[in-house]
Amino acid sequence: MDILKNLPDGLILRRATMADTDALVDLQINAFAHPDTGELDIYIGGWTRDLVSGKHPTFMPDDFLVVQDTKTDALVSCMCLISQTWTLDGIPFRVGRPEIVGTLKEYRRRGLVREQFRVLHEWSHERGEMAQGITGIPKYYRQFGYEFAIELVAPRQTFVPQQIPQLKDGTQEKFRMRHAEKNDLSFIAEMYKQSCARSYIACVRDEKMFEYENFLENNPLNGNASWWDVIETIAGERVGILSHRRYVYQGRHTSYCYEIVPQFAWDEVTPFVLRELAGQAKTLEIEDGKPLTKLGWFLASNHPFYEIMPEHSAPLFGPYAWYVRVPDLPAFLRHIAPVLEKRVAESNFRGLTDTLRLNFYQEGVEMNFENGQLKSARAWRATAGDIGQSGFGNAAFPDLTFLKILFGYRSRAELQNMYSDCLTDNDTTGALLDVLFPKQVSHFIPIH
């Protein structure tokens, strides 16, 4: 047993093993039970069984942390780290995704999650991961150094049958859709890469990951499991791909990636896709007894489907965001220097030679440019307390709000409207920040 720390009250913090699978699943389905109805979350348990199966390309059973009560041997708290690679405007960087953060109700408010985050952040650093990202409940993860900083798209929905275009009388479908086969993986990878170009932040996948998601991730209670389908002409020419869930839940069947080759038109292919999805969904298992009434879409806000055929989808609810943590911001800025330098070169600031000091009040960053090149980025701290005073810096961003413009989630102007203590010393600084850190569209499917 790999014990990492002895905790108060007979608790221990340790790595999980495959032998913990049943106990880990039991912990999770109870920890995530609905607080009002008590309904167990059995679908998170299925996700865990696939994660610890040994088939996942980037995850092993001991990537789970567990807290165990030695008095009863029960597992009472857990979380895991799913390693992956994301890109920012094409620049890859390694990321750790903390997930399945859960504690039994009677063991909460003892600092168990904080202890586990401390260990997971150490693991992530040892793996060379420059950032961590997690989706989750409002406010909670800020206490562990995270900030809402990457767009999590607003989903849309297509009502069935009201918004499903009907095939005209006397005509036949020109396309068909099928579950991908192994010889389709390279095509899926190519199409997926094309879809990533639409997003400022993207998640890198290789054929091993597509193989796992389509053929090896097969627990029937895995709430994250999807199929990668291939769209093709009746003659068998591959047209595009679609990633969609394997079930209907709350009357909805949801898709996450939809891409076609440039030779075909979106308004030509999409009506078929809508009809086919609605037909397929009617044959899928209905998880909660509610029959299909909607197709759900989690696609980039700039996706062609939304732009070309807006009448075939409607908003479901508003956007949310990814929590992001960047433990060494100067190193990250140096890593993405090619992106920053390209923006400078294409702007009125080309040839920039200057120092930009960003004040985060408790800490800060100094960026030094020479002839348009980022020569250094280092930790810096203000020596003055007010804007306009020597030593205050050129711009100020309270707490972790700078991450919002770093990852394109908000514009500088939006931040200044939101926070009175988000400041720039003059209009030129503001214009430079707008060049370096413009607002961007992001949508990506993380490794799960």
C-alpha positions in Angstrom: 0.0 0.0 0.0 1.5 3.3 -1.2 0.7 5.6 1.8 1.5 9.2 1.1 0.4 10.8 4.3 -1.2 9.9 7.7 -4.1 12.3 8.4 -6.0 13.0 11.6 -8.7 10.7 13.0 -7.2 7.5 11.6 -7.3 8.6 8.0 -4.6 7.9 5.4 -3.9 9.4 2.0 -2.6 6.9 -0.6 -2.6 6.0 -4.2 -5.3 3.7 -5.5 -4.8 0.3 -7.0 -6.9 -1.7 -9.4 -8.1 -3.7 -6.3 -9.8 -0.6 -5.1 -12.1 -0.4 -8.1 -15.4 -1.5 -6.4 -14.8 0.5 -3.3 -13.8 3.6 -5.4 -17.0 3.3 -7.4 -19.1 2.8 -4.3 -17.5 6.0 -2.8 -18.2 8.0 -5.9 -21.8 7.1 -6.6 -22.6 8.0 -3.0 -20.5 11.1 -2.8 -22.2 12.4 -6.0 -25.7 11.4 -5.0 -28.3 14.0 -5.7 -28.5 16.1 -2.5 -32.3 16.5 -2.8 -33.5 13.1 -3.9 -30.6 10.8 -2.8 -30.4 9.3 -6.3 -27.0 7.7 -6.8 -24.8 8.8 -9.6 -24.2 5.4 -11.2 -22.8 6.9 -14.4 -19.7 8.4 -12.7 -18.9 4.9 -11.4 -18.9 3.5 -15.0 -16.5 6.3 -16.0 -14.2 5.2 -13.2 -14.3 1.5 -14.2 -13.1 2.4 -17.7 -10.4 4.8 -16.3 -8.9 2.2 -14.0 -9.2 -0.7 -16.5 -5.7 -0.3 -17.7 -6.9 0.4 -21.3 -6.7 4.2 -21.1 -3.8 5.6 -23.1 -2.8 8.3 -20.6 -4.2 7.0 -17.3 -3.3 4.3 -14.8 -5.2 3.1 -11.6 -2.6 4.8 -9.3 -3.4 8.2 -10.9 -6.3 8.1 -8.4 -5.7 9.4 -4.9 -7.9 8.1 -2.1 -8.4 8.8 1.5 -9.1 5.7 3.6 -10.5 5.4 7.1 -8.3 2.8 8.8 -11.0 2.2 11.4 -13.4 0.8 8.8 -11.1 0.4 5.7 -13.7 2.4 3.8 -12.6 4.9 1.1 -14.1 8.3 2.0 -12.6 10.8 -0.5 -10.9 10.7 -3.9 -9.7 12.6 -6.9 -7.6 11.7 -10.0 -5.2 13.4 -12.5 -5.8 12.8 -16.2 -2.7 14.0 -18.1 -3.1 15.4 -21.6 -1.8 18.0 -24.1 -3.6 21.2 -25.1 -2.7 23.9 -27.6 -2.9 27.6 -27.4 -3.2 29.1 -30.9 -1.2 26.0 -32.1 1.4 26.0 -29.3 1.3 22.7 -27.4 1.5 22.6 -23.6 1.0 19.8 -21.2 -2.0 19.9 -18.8 -3.2 18.0 -15.8 -6.9 17.6 -15.4 -8.0 16.9 -11.8 -11.3 15.1 -11.9 -13.9 13.1 -9.9 -13.3 15.2 -6.8 -15.6 13.6 -4.2 -15.9 13.1 -0.5 -18.6 11.3 1.5 -20.9 13.8 3.3 -19.8 12.8 6.8 -16.1 13.4 6.0 -16.4 16.8 4.4 -14.9 20.1 5.8 -11.8 18.3 7.1 -9.4 19.6 4.4 -9.2 16.2 2.6 -9.7 17.7 -0.9 -7.0 20.3 -0.1 -4.5 17.6 0.9 -5.2 15.7 -2.3 -4.9 18.9 -4.5 -1.5 19.5 -2.9 -0.3 16.0 -4.0 -1.9 16.2 -7.5 -0.3 19.6 -8.1 3.1 18.0 -7.2 2.4 15.1 -9.6 1.4 17.5 -12.4 4.6 19.5 -11.9 6.7 16.3 -12.0 5.1 15.4 -15.3 6.1 18.8 -16.8 2.5 20.0 -17.0 2.4 23.8 -17.2 -1.3 24.2 -16.3 -4.2 22.4 -14.7 -7.8 22.6 -15.8 -11.1 21.5 -14.3 -14.8 22.0 -14.8 -16.8 22.2 -11.7 -19.2 23.9 -9.3 -19.2 27.7 -9.0 -16.5 29.4 -6.8 -15.2 26.1 -5.2 -11.9 25.6 -7.0 -10.8 29.2 -6.6 -9.6 28.2 -3.1 -7.0 25.9 -4.7 -5.5 28.5 -7.1 -7.9 28.2 -10.0 -9.8 30.9 -11.9 -12.5 30.8 -14.6 -10.3 31.4 -17.6 -11.4 29.4 -20.7 -14.7 29.5 -22.5 -17.0 26.5 -21.9 -19.4 26.9 -24.7 -23.1 27.5 -24.3 -24.9 24.4 -25.5 -27.7 24.5 -28.1 -30.5 22.1 -28.8 -32.6 21.0 -31.8 -36.2 20.1 -30.9 -37.4 16.7 -32.3 -39.3 16.6 -34.5 -40.1 20.4 -34.8 -36.6 21.5 -36.0 -35.7 18.4 -38.0 -35.7 19.1 -41.7 -37.8 16.6 -43.6 -36.6 14.8 -46.7 -38.5 16.1 -49.7 -41.0 13.7 -51.3 -39.6 11.6 -54.1 -35.9 12.2 -53.0 -33.5 9.8 -51.3 -30.7 10.5 -48.8 -27.3 11.2 -50.5 -25.4 10.3 -47.3 -25.3 7.7 -44.5 -23.7 7.5 -41.1 -22.0 4.6 -39.4 -19.9 3.9 -36.3 -16.2 4.2 -37.1 -14.1 1.2 -37.8 -10.4 0.9 -37.0 -9.4 1.8 -40.6 -11.3 5.1 -40.1 -9.1 6.3 -37.2 -6.6 8.3 -39.4 -9.6 10.0 -41.1 -11.1 10.9 -37.8 -7.7 12.2 -36.6 -7.5 14.4 -39.7 -11.0 15.8 -39.3 -10.6 16.3 -35.6 -7.4 18.4 -36.3 -9.5 20.4 -38.7 -12.1 21.1 -36.0 -9.4 22.1 -33.6 -8.3 24.9 -35.9 -11.6 26.7 -35.1 -10.7 26.9 -31.4 -8.0 29.1 -29.6 -7.5 26.3 -27.0 -7.6 22.8 -28.3 -7.0 19.3 -26.9 -4.5 17.0 -28.8 -5.7 13.5 -29.6 -3.8 10.7 -31.4 -5.2 7.5 -33.0 -4.6 5.6 -29.7 -7.0 7.9 -28.0 -9.6 7.6 -30.7 -9.2 3.8 -30.6 -9.8 3.9 -26.8 -12.8 6.1 -27.0 -14.5 4.2 -29.8 -13.6 0.6 -29.1 -12.2 0.1 -25.5 -14.2 2.5 -23.4 -17.2 0.2 -23.2 -18.6 0.2 -19.7 -22.4 0.5 -20.2 -22.6 2.9 -17.2 -19.9 5.3 -18.4 -21.6 8.6 -18.6 -18.8 10.1 -20.7 -18.6 7.4 -23.4 -19.2 8.5 -26.9 -19.1 7.1 -30.4 -17.0 8.6 -33.2 -19.2 8.2 -36.3 -18.3 8.6 -40.0 -20.5 10.4 -42.4 -20.2 9.2 -46.0 -21.9 9.3 -49.3 -24.1 6.4 -50.4 -21.2 5.4 -52.7 -18.9 5.2 -49.6 -16.9 8.4 -49.9 -16.1 9.7 -46.5 -17.6 13.2 -45.9 -17.1 13.9 -42.2 -17.2 12.8 -38.5 -19.6 13.2 -35.6 -18.9 12.5 -31.9 -22.1 11.8 -29.9 -23.1 10.2 -26.6 -24.2 6.6 -26.5 -27.5 7.3 -24.6 -30.5 9.5 -24.3 -30.7 11.4 -21.0 -33.4 13.9 -19.8 -34.9 13.5 -23.3 -31.7 14.7 -25.0 -29.1 13.1 -27.2 -25.9 15.2 -27.3 -23.1 15.7 -29.8 -19.6 17.2 -29.2 -17.8 17.3 -32.5 -19.1 17.6 -36.0 -16.8 18.2 -39.0 -16.9 17.7 -42.7 -14.3 17.9 -45.5 -14.2 21.2 -47.4 -15.5 19.6 -50.7 -19.0 19.4 -49.2 -21.3 22.1 -48.0 -22.6 22.4 -44.4 -26.2 23.1 -45.5 -26.1 20.1 -47.8 -24.9 17.6 -45.2 -26.4 18.9 -42.0 -30.1 18.2 -42.8 -29.2 14.5 -43.2 -27.1 14.5 -40.0 -30.1 15.9 -38.0 -32.5 13.3 -39.5 -30.0 10.5 -38.9 -29.2 11.5 -35.3 -32.8 11.7 -34.4 -33.4 8.3 -35.9 -30.4 6.7 -34.2 -31.3 8.3 -30.8 -34.7 6.7 -30.9 -33.0 3.3 -30.9 -30.6 4.1 -28.0 -31.1 3.2 -24.4 -33.1 5.8 -22.5 -31.3 6.2 -19.2 -34.0 7.9 -17.2 -37.3 6.9 -18.8 -37.7 10.2 -20.7 -38.0 9.7 -24.5 -36.1 11.7 -27.1 -37.4 15.2 -27.6 -34.1 17.1 -28.3 -30.7 16.8 -29.9 -28.0 18.6 -27.8 -25.0 20.4 -29.3 -21.8 21.3 -27.6 -20.0 23.0 -30.5 -17.9 26.1 -30.8 -19.9 29.3 -30.9 -18.4 30.0 -34.3 -19.3 26.5 -35.7 -20.7 26.6 -39.3 -23.8 24.7 -38.3 -24.8 27.6 -36.0 -23.9 30.2 -38.5 -25.3 28.7 -41.7 -28.5 27.0 -40.3 -29.4 29.0 -37.1 -33.0 28.2 -37.4 -32.3 24.5 -36.6 -31.0 25.0 -33.1 -31.9 27.1 -30.0 -30.1 28.0 -26.8 -30.2 25.5 -24.0 -28.6 27.6 -21.3 -25.9 30.2 -21.0 -22.1 29.7 -21.2 -19.9 28.6 -18.3 -16.1 28.3 -18.1 -13.1 26.1 -17.4 -11.2 26.7 -14.2 -7.5 27.0 -15.0 -4.4 27.1 -12.8 -1.0 28.2 -14.1 1.6 27.8 -11.3 4.5 29.4 -13.2 3.1 32.2 -15.2 6.4 33.7 -16.4 7.4 30.2 -17.8 4.1 29.9 -19.5 4.5 33.3 -21.2 7.9 32.4 -22.4 6.5 29.1 -23.8 3.9 30.9 -25.9 6.3 33.7 -26.9 6.0 32.7 -30.7 2.3 33.6 -30.5 2.9 36.9 -28.7 5.7 37.9 -31.1 3.5 37.1 -34.2 0.8 39.3 -32.8 3.2 42.1 -32.2 4.7 41.7 -35.7 1.3 42.0 -37.3 0.3 45.1 -35.4 1.2 48.7 -35.1 3.6 47.7 -32.3 5.9 45.8 -34.7 9.5 46.2 -33.6 8.4 46.8 -30.0 11.2 47.5 -27.6 9.8 48.1 -24.1 9.1 46.6 -20.7 5.6 45.7 -19.7 5.0 45.3 -16.0 1.8 43.5 -14.9 0.8 44.1 -11.3 -1.4 41.3 -9.7 -1.2 43.2 -6.4 0.4 40.4 -4.4 2.7 39.4 -7.2 3.3 40.2 -10.9 5.2 39.6 -14.1 7.7 41.7 -16.1 7.8 41.1 -19.8 10.8 42.6 -21.8 10.5 43.0 -25.5 13.4 43.9 -27.9 12.7 44.5 -31.6 9.4 42.7 -31.3 10.8 39.6 -29.6 10.0 38.6 -26.0 13.5 38.4 -24.5 12.4 37.6 -21.0 9.4 37.1 -18.7 10.1 37.0 -15.0 8.3 37.3 -11.7 8.0 40.9 -10.5 6.4 42.7 -7.6 5.1 46.2 -7.4 6.8 48.6 -4.9 4.0 51.3 -5.0 0.4 51.2 -4.0 -1.4 53.3 -6.6 -1.6 53.7 -10.4 0.6 56.4 -11.7 3.2 56.0 -8.9 6.6 54.8 -9.9 6.9 51.1 -9.2 3.1 50.4 -9.5 3.5 48.9 -13.0 1.9 49.5 -16.4 -1.3 47.5 -15.8 -3.0 45.9 -12.8 -5.1 42.7 -12.7 -6.5 41.7 -9.3 -6.1 38.1 -8.0 -6.0 35.7 -10.9 -8.0 37.7 -13.4 -5.1 38.1 -15.8 -5.7 34.4 -16.7 -9.0 35.5 -18.3 -7.2 37.5 -21.0 -4.3 35.1 -21.3 -6.6 32.3 -22.4 -8.9 34.6 -24.5 -11.9 34.2 -22.2 -12.4 37.9 -21.7 -11.2 41.1 -23.3 -9.2 43.7 -21.4 -12.1 46.1 -21.7 -14.5 43.5 -20.3 -12.2 43.0 -17.3 -12.0 46.7 -16.7 -15.8 46.9 -16.7 -16.0 44.0 -14.3 -13.2 45.0 -11.9 -12.6 48.6 -10.8 -9.0 47.7 -9.8 -8.2 46.3 -13.2 -6.2 49.3 -14.6 -3.8 50.5 -17.3 -1.5 53.5 -17.0 -2.4 54.9 -20.4 -4.2 54.1 -23.6 -1.0 52.8 -25.3 -0.6 50.1 -22.7 -4.3 49.2 -23.2 -3.8 48.9 -26.9 -0.7 46.7 -26.5 -2.5 44.4 -24.1 -5.3 44.1 -26.7 -2.8 43.1 -29.3 -1.0 40.6 -27.1 -4.1 39.0 -25.5 -7.2 39.4 -27.7 -10.5 37.7 -26.9 -10.9 34.4 -28.6 -13.3 31.6 -29.3 -12.5 28.2 -27.6 -14.2 24.9 -27.6 -12.5 21.6 -27.0 -13.2 18.1 -25.9 -10.8 17.2 -23.0 -9.3 13.8 -22.5 -11.5 12.1 -19.9 
